[in-house]
């Protein structure tokens, strides 16, 4: 299980976009890098080819190291540390869920 998943709201802790928040578009396969929507924008130069009619400069999101982002708590709106805990749902099944360290707030659906 990963502490940060696609669709989570995260805060940037380091780099040129420090202090900004954004939604995670994807987590790269090794689990060590994330791409955040509209943040860490880099310019990519494209040459005109048969597939790409017009060349030029394209702005796109670059991956960030996962250690440079922190999950934003839905209740407080501040960056928080996340851990895991076991929760029993209505059917009596045990599930592993993400939990905010400070408040104990459960982040996943049970």
N, C-alpha and C positions, 0 to 999 in steps of 0.2 A: 504494500500500500504506500501511496505517496502522500506527503503532507500537503502538497500543492497540486491541484488538478485543473484540467481545462474548465473554464467558466468561472473560476474563483476570482475575487477582487483582491489585488495585491498592491502593496506600496513598494516603491523602489527605495532601497536603502543606500545605494552607492552609485556613483557615476554622474553623467551630465543631467540625467532626469531625476536626481535624488529628490524625494519628497512628493513626487507625483504618484497618482494611483491609476490603475488600469485593469482591464479584464484579461485573463490568460487566454490566448488564442490556442496555444498548443504546448505540450510538454515534449521535449525532444526525447527520443527513444531511450537513451541512457539514463534519463531521469535527473540529469545534472544541469540542464539548461531549459529555459522557458522563453516563449515569445509572448510579449505583452502588447495588446492592441494600442496602436498610435503612440508607442513609446520606444525609445532607443532606435530612432529612425536613422538609416544610413542611405547614402545615394549610391545607386548601382548603375553603371554605364552600359547601355545596350547598343550593339551594332545592328544596323538594318540588315535583315536576312530575308529569305523567302517566307519564313514563318512569321517574323516580326517585320511588318512593312516599314514602320518608322522606328528609327533608332532614337537615342536620346538618354536623358538621365531619369531614372525611375527611383522614387523614394519608397523604401520598404523597411519593415521592422526586422531588426537583427536580434538573435538570441541573447539572453542575459544569463549569467550564472545564477543558479537557484539560491545560492547563499546571499545574493544581493537583493532578494525580494522577501517580503514578509506578508503573510496572509492578513487581510483586514477583517476585524471582527464585525459581523453584521449589526450587533447591538450598540457598540461604542464607536465604531468608525475609525478605530486606531489600529496600528500594526500590532499583532500578537504572536506569541509563540504557540505552537500546536503540538499536542501529544496524542496518544491513542489510549482508548479505554474500551472495555467490553460493556455492552448494554443489552438487556433482555427486552425484546419487543412483545407485542400483544399475543403472538403465536407461541411465545415461550422460547424462541430461538435466540441464541447469543450472537451478537454482531459486533465486529470491531469498528469503532467510529472515531472520527477526529474530535478532539476536545481542546478548548482553550485552557492553557496552563493556569492562568491567573483566576479566572472566574468559574471554570468547570463547565462552561457552556458547550453543548453538543452542536457541532457544525453540520453533521450529516443527518439525513433522514433515517429514522429508526425503523 
